């Protein structure tokens, strides 16, 4: 019974039958893989023998996204996604999401909400992690039954609950979701703005605030852990007062200043990215709808800024992988909203989001404090094409004015790359760092020039001299004091 409830066996079977699917991929995160065979056995008892089930694990990218590449390898017609998810729209295949069902005390959560809510004097918007969506009806019921006891009045507490906008996602490049009404019953639902109020959608949650009110007027009451989904909410609604109910500890966390420090860190990365000359585009997803459009948008943005871009497809990035590309000054992570934010303190070069790249490389843009993570919102806010200013830009990182490389010089480099590496080396730029001037130019405009300007170039395979080269002996002894260093110390 516990397996049937947690993995919703009957609902999955009805979804497969109603869709007429015969090849079904079951995607499990690492922590749920231990139950995969039990789930397959239970589904086989519910489904016809003609339905083939395939278990997918160890996804190349974030497990919160649907692994469309893995599903295509087995020719699957749909994906059943288990566990934590970002609920990103798919590109090529329909998917049914079965959320985690984490333990929570609804009575304790409702008590914390009612105790803290009236103190703020603001209307309250209740958000939750998707793993607690199963408990939200009971929490609402308990709050409704007890709210009248607060000072004998119900008007002092204005509550608004965010709903899970979908559990079935069909391939779409627009904000179209299938709302699960009941087992085997879906209805297409659009998410446009309503004239009677403003609609919002983030991380699979949707809500609408009344007309005349703003999000800044609300106290956000988050139910869940300090997760990437919560960080997404904190960044997107950074002007709101936010408290978090920790279901694991059973207590209320009112100080989320540590989470808001992320915004200051992201602003620093934007300023650092402005000084970058070569940018790496990391493809962090191959399933989220709109990722191809975002890659092309980033390429156009970088080209318009007169910089060089390289595209990498490497799965989950880590410091060791990205250190193989030292020519890149900054990386843009094209990924879903919950995996795009990487703490790049240990990385050789910073990793930023597409929204931060727009702020960094579009010379006319300014950061107003708003933060955007979703592809659909970024695509709608494409930067206006305009001629880049040729005036020197003040760099807060370098502490002086910096002259960005212009587009004409960048076009010359593209022509030179057709030639041999020797010709590119001869055209390597010189650093202009004179004492009488504070304007500097970057040293290299392409990966080839970067490697050509390094002090070590490897073995010279073009050397025609048949005689053996000079034998250079290295130092000997311990690193704390080589023999030649000890000799120098004794002589002095």
C-alpha positions as CSV (number, residue, x, y, z in Angstrom):
1,X,0.0,0.0,0.0
2,X,2.9,2.4,0.8
3,X,4.4,1.7,-2.7
4,X,1.1,2.3,-4.4
5,X,0.6,5.6,-2.6
6,X,4.1,7.0,-3.0
7,X,4.5,6.0,-6.7
8,X,0.8,6.3,-7.6
9,X,0.7,3.0,-9.5
10,X,-3.0,3.2,-10.4
11,X,-2.7,6.7,-11.8
12,X,0.4,5.9,-13.9
13,X,-1.3,2.9,-15.3
14,X,-4.3,4.9,-16.2
15,X,-2.1,7.6,-17.9
16,X,-0.4,4.9,-20.0
17,X,-3.7,3.3,-21.0
18,X,-5.5,6.5,-21.8
19,X,-2.6,7.7,-24.0
20,X,-2.2,4.4,-25.8
21,X,1.5,4.2,-25.1
22,X,3.3,1.0,-25.7
23,X,6.9,2.0,-24.9
24,X,7.2,3.8,-21.5
25,X,10.4,5.2,-19.9
26,X,10.5,5.4,-16.1
27,X,13.0,8.0,-14.9
28,X,14.2,7.6,-11.3
29,X,16.7,9.8,-9.4
30,X,19.6,8.1,-7.7
31,X,17.9,8.1,-4.3
32,X,14.7,6.3,-5.6
33,X,16.5,3.8,-7.8
34,X,16.3,1.2,-5.1
35,X,12.5,1.0,-5.6
36,X,12.6,0.9,-9.4
37,X,12.2,-2.9,-9.7
38,X,9.2,-2.9,-7.3
39,X,7.6,-0.2,-9.3
40,X,8.1,-2.0,-12.6
41,X,6.6,-5.2,-11.1
42,X,3.6,-3.3,-9.8
43,X,3.0,-1.6,-13.1
44,X,3.3,-4.9,-15.0
45,X,0.4,-6.2,-13.0
46,X,-1.7,-3.2,-13.9
47,X,-0.8,-2.9,-17.6
48,X,-1.1,-5.1,-20.7
49,X,1.8,-7.3,-21.6
50,X,2.3,-5.4,-24.8
51,X,3.5,-2.3,-22.9
52,X,7.3,-2.2,-22.6
53,X,8.8,-0.5,-19.5
54,X,12.3,0.9,-19.5
55,X,14.1,2.2,-16.3
56,X,16.3,5.3,-16.8
57,X,18.9,6.3,-14.2
58,X,22.1,8.3,-13.8
59,X,20.9,11.1,-16.2
60,X,23.5,13.1,-18.0
61,X,22.1,16.4,-16.9
62,X,20.1,17.4,-13.8
63,X,17.7,14.7,-12.7
64,X,14.9,17.3,-12.1
65,X,14.5,17.6,-15.9
66,X,13.0,15.0,-18.2
67,X,15.7,13.0,-19.8
68,X,14.5,13.2,-23.4
69,X,17.8,11.9,-24.8
70,X,17.7,8.8,-22.8
71,X,14.1,8.2,-23.7
72,X,14.9,8.6,-27.4
73,X,17.5,5.9,-27.1
74,X,14.8,3.3,-26.3
75,X,12.2,4.8,-28.6
76,X,9.9,5.7,-25.6
77,X,6.6,7.4,-26.4
78,X,6.3,9.0,-22.9
79,X,8.2,9.5,-19.7
80,X,7.1,8.9,-16.1
81,X,9.3,11.2,-14.0
82,X,9.6,10.3,-10.3
83,X,11.0,12.4,-7.5
84,X,12.0,16.1,-7.4
85,X,11.4,18.1,-10.5
86,X,11.6,21.6,-11.8
87,X,8.5,21.0,-14.0
88,X,10.2,22.4,-17.1
89,X,8.2,22.0,-20.3
90,X,9.5,19.2,-22.6
91,X,10.5,19.6,-26.2
92,X,9.7,16.3,-27.9
93,X,7.9,13.9,-25.6
94,X,5.0,14.0,-23.1
95,X,5.7,13.4,-19.4
96,X,3.8,12.5,-16.2
97,X,5.4,13.8,-13.0
98,X,5.0,11.8,-9.7
99,X,6.2,14.1,-6.9
100,X,8.0,13.1,-3.8
101,X,5.8,12.8,-0.7
102,X,8.0,14.1,2.1
103,X,6.9,13.8,5.7
104,X,5.3,16.9,7.3
105,X,3.1,17.8,10.3
106,X,0.2,19.7,8.8
107,X,-1.0,20.8,12.3
108,X,2.4,22.2,13.2
109,X,2.8,24.0,9.9
110,X,-0.7,25.5,10.1
111,X,0.1,26.7,13.7
112,X,3.3,28.3,12.6
113,X,1.5,30.1,9.7
114,X,-1.2,31.4,12.0
115,X,1.2,32.5,14.7
116,X,3.5,34.5,12.4
117,X,1.1,35.7,9.8
118,X,-0.7,38.4,11.8
119,X,2.6,39.9,13.1
120,X,3.6,41.0,9.6
121,X,0.4,43.0,8.9
122,X,0.7,41.9,5.2
123,X,-1.3,39.6,3.0
124,X,0.4,36.1,2.9
125,X,1.2,34.1,-0.1
126,X,1.8,30.4,0.8
127,X,4.3,28.6,-1.4
128,X,5.7,25.1,-1.0
129,X,8.1,22.6,-2.4
130,X,6.5,20.1,-4.8
131,X,7.4,17.3,-2.3
132,X,4.8,18.8,0.1
133,X,2.0,19.3,-2.5
134,X,0.3,16.2,-1.1
135,X,-0.1,17.8,2.3
136,X,-1.4,21.2,1.1
137,X,-5.1,20.3,1.1
138,X,-4.9,19.2,4.8
139,X,-2.9,22.3,5.7
140,X,-5.5,24.6,4.1
141,X,-8.3,22.8,5.9
142,X,-6.6,23.2,9.3
143,X,-5.8,26.9,8.7
144,X,-9.4,27.6,7.6
145,X,-10.8,25.9,10.7
146,X,-8.5,27.9,13.1
147,X,-8.2,31.3,11.4
148,X,-11.5,32.5,13.0
149,X,-9.9,32.1,16.5
150,X,-7.3,34.8,15.8
151,X,-8.5,37.9,17.7
152,X,-12.1,36.8,16.9
153,X,-11.8,38.1,13.4
154,X,-11.2,36.6,10.0
155,X,-10.5,39.9,8.2
156,X,-7.1,40.5,9.7
157,X,-5.5,37.6,7.9
158,X,-5.5,37.6,4.1
159,X,-4.2,34.2,2.7
160,X,-3.4,33.2,-0.9
161,X,-2.2,29.8,-1.8
162,X,-0.1,28.8,-4.8
163,X,-1.3,25.7,-6.7
164,X,0.6,23.1,-8.6
165,X,-0.1,24.2,-12.2
166,X,0.4,20.8,-13.8
167,X,1.5,17.2,-13.3
168,X,1.3,16.3,-17.0
169,X,3.4,18.2,-19.5
170,X,3.1,17.9,-23.3
171,X,5.8,19.1,-25.8
172,X,5.4,22.8,-26.2
173,X,7.5,26.0,-26.7
174,X,4.7,28.0,-25.0
175,X,3.3,28.1,-21.5
176,X,0.7,25.3,-22.0
177,X,0.1,22.8,-19.3
178,X,-2.1,19.8,-18.9
179,X,-4.0,20.1,-15.6
180,X,-4.6,16.7,-13.9
181,X,-8.2,16.7,-12.8
182,X,-8.5,13.1,-11.9
183,X,-7.1,9.7,-12.8
184,X,-6.8,9.6,-16.6
185,X,-8.5,12.9,-17.1
186,X,-6.5,15.8,-18.4
187,X,-7.5,19.2,-19.8
188,X,-5.3,21.7,-21.6
189,X,-4.9,24.9,-19.6
190,X,-3.3,28.2,-20.7
191,X,-1.5,30.5,-18.2
192,X,-2.1,34.0,-19.5
193,X,-2.4,37.1,-17.5
194,X,-5.9,37.8,-16.3
195,X,-7.6,41.2,-16.5
196,X,-8.8,40.8,-12.9
197,X,-5.3,40.3,-11.6
198,X,-1.7,39.5,-12.3
199,X,-0.8,35.8,-12.8
200,X,2.6,34.3,-11.7
201,X,4.3,31.0,-12.4
202,X,7.5,29.7,-10.9
203,X,8.9,26.3,-10.3
204,X,5.6,24.5,-11.2
205,X,3.6,26.8,-8.9
206,X,1.0,29.3,-10.1
207,X,-1.1,31.9,-8.5
208,X,-2.9,35.2,-9.2
209,X,-2.9,38.3,-7.0
210,X,-5.9,40.6,-7.0
211,X,-6.0,43.6,-9.1
212,X,-4.4,46.7,-7.5
213,X,-1.9,44.7,-5.4
214,X,1.8,44.0,-6.0
215,X,4.0,41.0,-5.1
216,X,6.1,43.3,-2.9
217,X,3.0,43.8,-0.7
218,X,3.0,40.1,0.2
219,X,4.7,38.1,2.9
220,X,6.0,34.8,1.3
221,X,5.5,31.8,3.5
222,X,7.7,29.0,2.0
223,X,7.0,25.4,3.1
224,X,10.0,23.2,2.5
225,X,13.8,23.0,2.7
226,X,16.5,25.5,1.7
227,X,16.6,24.0,-1.8
228,X,17.3,25.3,-5.3
229,X,13.6,25.9,-5.7
230,X,13.6,28.1,-2.6
231,X,16.7,30.0,-3.9
232,X,14.8,30.6,-7.2
233,X,11.9,32.2,-5.2
234,X,14.3,34.3,-3.1
235,X,16.1,35.7,-6.2
236,X,12.9,36.2,-8.2
237,X,11.0,38.0,-5.4
238,X,13.9,39.5,-3.6
239,X,11.9,42.6,-2.5
240,X,9.4,40.5,-0.6
241,X,9.6,39.6,3.1
242,X,10.2,35.8,3.2
243,X,9.9,33.2,6.0
244,X,10.5,29.5,5.6
245,X,8.8,26.6,7.5
246,X,11.3,23.8,7.8
247,X,9.3,20.6,7.8
248,X,12.2,18.4,8.8
249,X,13.0,20.5,11.9
250,X,9.3,21.4,12.5
251,X,10.2,25.1,13.0
252,X,10.0,28.5,11.4
253,X,13.1,30.2,9.9
254,X,12.5,34.0,9.9
255,X,16.1,35.0,9.0
256,X,16.7,34.2,5.3
257,X,19.4,36.9,5.0
258,X,22.0,34.2,4.1
259,X,19.8,33.2,1.1
260,X,19.5,36.8,0.0
261,X,23.3,37.2,0.0
262,X,23.2,35.1,-3.2
263,X,21.9,38.2,-5.0
264,X,25.0,40.2,-4.0
265,X,27.2,37.4,-5.2
266,X,25.4,37.2,-8.5
267,X,25.8,41.0,-9.0
268,X,29.5,40.6,-8.5
269,X,29.6,37.8,-11.1
270,X,27.8,40.1,-13.6
271,X,30.5,42.8,-13.1
272,X,33.2,40.2,-13.5
273,X,31.6,38.9,-16.7
274,X,31.7,42.4,-18.3
275,X,35.5,42.1,-18.5
276,X,35.3,38.7,-20.2
277,X,36.5,38.4,-23.8
278,X,36.0,34.7,-24.5
279,X,32.7,33.1,-23.2
280,X,31.9,29.4,-23.0
281,X,28.2,28.4,-23.4
282,X,27.4,25.3,-21.3
283,X,24.5,23.3,-22.6
284,X,23.1,22.1,-19.3
285,X,19.9,20.6,-20.6
286,X,18.7,18.9,-23.8
287,X,15.0,18.6,-22.7
288,X,13.7,21.9,-21.3
289,X,11.6,23.6,-23.9
290,X,13.3,26.7,-25.3
291,X,16.9,25.7,-24.7
292,X,17.9,25.8,-28.4
293,X,16.4,29.3,-28.8
294,X,18.3,30.4,-25.7
295,X,21.6,29.1,-27.0
296,X,21.1,31.0,-30.3
297,X,20.1,34.1,-28.3
298,X,23.3,33.9,-26.2
299,X,25.4,33.5,-29.3
300,X,23.8,36.6,-31.0
301,X,24.2,38.6,-27.8
302,X,27.9,37.7,-27.5
303,X,28.6,38.4,-31.1
304,X,26.9,41.7,-30.9
305,X,29.1,42.6,-28.0
306,X,32.2,41.9,-30.1
307,X,33.3,38.9,-28.1
308,X,34.0,35.3,-28.8
309,X,31.9,32.3,-27.8
310,X,32.4,28.5,-27.7
311,X,29.6,26.0,-27.0
312,X,30.2,23.0,-24.8
313,X,28.0,19.9,-24.2
314,X,29.4,18.1,-21.2
315,X,26.6,17.0,-18.9
316,X,26.9,18.2,-15.3
317,X,29.7,20.8,-15.1
318,X,32.3,20.6,-12.3
319,X,35.6,22.5,-11.6
320,X,37.8,19.7,-13.2
321,X,35.8,19.7,-16.5
322,X,35.8,23.5,-16.9
323,X,39.4,23.8,-16.0
324,X,40.2,22.0,-19.3
325,X,39.1,25.3,-21.1
326,X,41.3,28.0,-19.5
327,X,40.8,30.3,-22.5
328,X,37.2,31.0,-21.4
329,X,36.9,33.9,-19.0
330,X,33.3,33.1,-18.1
331,X,30.7,30.4,-18.7
332,X,27.0,30.8,-19.3
333,X,25.0,27.8,-18.0
334,X,22.0,27.1,-20.3
335,X,19.9,25.0,-17.9
336,X,16.6,24.9,-16.1
337,X,15.8,27.4,-13.4
338,X,16.8,25.1,-10.5
339,X,20.1,24.0,-11.9
340,X,21.3,27.1,-13.6
341,X,22.6,28.7,-10.4
342,X,26.0,27.2,-9.7
343,X,28.2,28.2,-6.8
344,X,31.4,28.7,-8.9
345,X,33.7,29.7,-6.1
346,X,35.8,26.6,-6.7
347,X,35.8,27.0,-10.5
348,X,38.6,28.6,-12.5
349,X,36.1,30.9,-14.2
350,X,32.7,32.2,-13.0
351,X,29.5,30.5,-14.2
352,X,26.6,32.8,-14.8
353,X,22.9,32.5,-15.9
354,X,21.5,33.7,-19.3
355,X,19.8,36.6,-17.5
356,X,23.1,37.7,-16.0
357,X,24.7,37.4,-19.4
358,X,22.2,39.8,-20.8
359,X,23.0,42.3,-18.1
360,X,26.7,41.8,-18.6
361,X,27.0,41.9,-22.4
362,X,24.2,44.3,-23.4
363,X,25.8,47.7,-22.8
364,X,22.5,49.5,-22.5
365,X,21.0,47.3,-19.8
366,X,21.0,48.1,-16.1
367,X,20.2,45.8,-13.2
368,X,17.1,47.2,-11.4
369,X,17.0,44.4,-8.8
370,X,14.6,42.2,-10.8
371,X,15.8,38.6,-11.5
372,X,14.6,36.2,-14.2
373,X,15.3,32.5,-14.4
374,X,12.7,30.9,-16.7
375,X,13.4,30.5,-20.4
376,X,10.0,31.7,-21.4
377,X,10.5,35.0,-19.6
378,X,14.0,35.5,-21.0
379,X,12.9,34.8,-24.5
380,X,10.2,37.4,-24.2
381,X,12.7,40.0,-23.0
382,X,15.2,39.7,-25.8
383,X,17.6,42.6,-25.8
384,X,17.0,45.3,-28.4
385,X,19.6,45.2,-31.2
386,X,21.6,48.5,-31.1
387,X,25.0,49.7,-31.9
388,X,27.5,49.0,-29.1
389,X,29.1,52.1,-27.6
390,X,32.8,52.4,-28.6
391,X,33.6,54.5,-25.5
392,X,35.8,53.0,-22.8
393,X,33.9,51.3,-20.0
394,X,34.7,51.6,-16.3
395,X,35.5,48.2,-14.8
396,X,34.7,47.8,-11.1
397,X,36.9,44.7,-11.0
398,X,40.0,46.2,-12.6
399,X,39.5,49.6,-11.1
400,X,39.9,51.5,-14.3
401,X,38.6,52.2,-17.8
402,X,38.6,49.2,-20.2
403,X,38.4,49.4,-23.9
404,X,36.3,46.5,-25.2
405,X,37.3,44.7,-28.4
406,X,35.3,46.0,-31.3
407,X,33.5,43.9,-33.8
408,X,35.8,44.8,-36.7
409,X,38.8,43.3,-34.9
410,X,36.7,40.2,-34.1
411,X,35.9,39.7,-37.8
412,X,39.6,39.9,-38.6
413,X,40.4,37.2,-36.1
414,X,37.7,34.9,-37.7
415,X,39.5,35.3,-41.1
416,X,42.9,34.6,-39.6
417,X,41.7,31.4,-37.9
418,X,41.5,29.9,-41.4
419,X,45.3,30.2,-41.6
420,X,47.8,28.3,-39.6
421,X,48.5,28.7,-35.9
422,X,51.8,30.4,-36.8
423,X,50.0,33.2,-38.6
424,X,47.6,33.7,-35.7
425,X,50.5,33.9,-33.3
426,X,52.1,36.7,-35.3
427,X,48.9,38.7,-34.9
428,X,48.6,38.2,-31.1
429,X,47.6,41.4,-29.4
430,X,49.8,43.4,-27.1
431,X,48.7,44.6,-23.7
432,X,48.6,48.3,-23.4
433,X,49.3,49.0,-19.7
434,X,51.3,52.3,-19.8
435,X,51.7,54.3,-16.6
436,X,50.4,57.4,-18.3
437,X,47.2,55.6,-19.4
438,X,44.5,53.7,-17.6
439,X,42.9,52.1,-20.7
440,X,43.7,48.4,-21.3
441,X,42.9,46.0,-24.0
442,X,42.4,42.2,-23.5
443,X,45.3,40.0,-24.6
444,X,43.5,37.5,-26.9
445,X,40.4,37.4,-29.0
446,X,40.1,33.7,-29.7
447,X,41.1,30.4,-28.2
448,X,43.8,30.0,-30.8
449,X,45.4,33.2,-29.8
450,X,45.1,32.3,-26.1
451,X,47.1,29.1,-26.6
452,X,49.6,30.8,-28.9
453,X,50.4,33.4,-26.2
454,X,51.1,30.8,-23.5
455,X,54.6,30.4,-22.3
456,X,54.5,26.6,-22.9
457,X,53.5,25.3,-26.3
458,X,54.3,21.6,-26.0
459,X,56.6,19.7,-28.3
460,X,57.8,21.4,-31.5
461,X,56.7,18.8,-34.1
462,X,57.7,21.1,-37.0
463,X,61.4,21.2,-35.9
464,X,63.6,19.8,-38.8
465,X,66.8,19.6,-36.8
466,X,68.0,16.0,-36.6
467,X,70.4,16.7,-33.7
468,X,69.2,16.1,-30.2
469,X,68.1,19.1,-28.3
470,X,69.7,20.5,-25.2
471,X,69.2,18.4,-22.0
472,X,67.8,20.6,-19.2
473,X,68.1,19.1,-15.8
474,X,65.4,20.0,-13.3
475,X,65.7,20.7,-9.7
476,X,66.4,17.9,-7.2
477,X,65.5,17.5,-3.6
478,X,62.4,18.3,-1.5
479,X,60.0,21.1,-2.4
480,X,60.6,22.7,1.0
481,X,64.2,23.3,0.0
482,X,65.8,22.2,-3.3
483,X,69.6,21.5,-3.4
484,X,70.4,24.6,-5.4
485,X,68.4,26.7,-3.0
486,X,70.3,25.3,-0.1
487,X,73.6,26.1,-1.9
488,X,72.5,29.7,-2.4
489,X,71.6,30.1,1.3
490,X,74.9,28.6,2.5
491,X,76.9,31.0,0.2
492,X,75.1,34.0,1.4
